[in-house]
């Protein structure tokens, strides 16, 4: 079996993704688990434990400032900065593949393009569908502008 350098990007930090990262590391791969600590959602066990395999690493992707989840323009700018920092960590890790999920489609697309340019394989992983719900919230808060913006989620 060949050992892969696998970066797993789980924007939300959900339990299932970190469980997958641990399992892949237990099978002998080098795994870098990336997540956004500023995004409020139920989190999995994102700290390295003494019982974890040696190839398991966790790295929060930190962008300065409070994450503005409900501010379309500020969120877009923060996500751009987040993507830049995330890709720097992926390149530094020298990943063979990025498995990326729980991120908005535009962020996934940015990461996909960056990976292609860097020669890193990219796999999109979708665990939750929240675009319809987010679009409804944005429509209530911002009217037709929110509905238009929510259509890209």
Steps between C-alpha positions, in 0.01 A plus 500: 500500500628840411480769767306808395523851637131583541370843596141494620332837502184500710396864514247437780708265716231231516550169686474271194787665310744488789405135554590435135832681546587285799407181315712589196796577728445168683533330160848647462441822304625844597188708565463873556152590625411865432199686639367849567487550880312830459202338325229428756367148462507172694865395510663162517799410719755721323790466740777244457472226762778282639331197341495652151721350231827686436389605150198695629536878517238771563545859390242774550492746211503832681400828339510811720172657608154374583348279231205692350281210393197719418676791331533409130779741408708450817453124484620493140814694596561282805451184293754631247754550780408162647556330165842664463609382847350155445688449174826616659460227764413239236807588294722503808373151588577394140165328462443247224125550525253738662165363612291811563150541638246701696598821320297727276524418128706810417758408767508140374554630147786727607669208680443270200664748262791560740556125532496452124763772459713341775468147361301378800205269440169637626196310625185692595312350792145604585353398833229762550270691267425839649469729200119494496478589870769765474330651196171528694676673792675744267172571318330592832791720608588671172198461270566437132873576544523223759310261275742575217806455724354186656460345157879455492501296819 
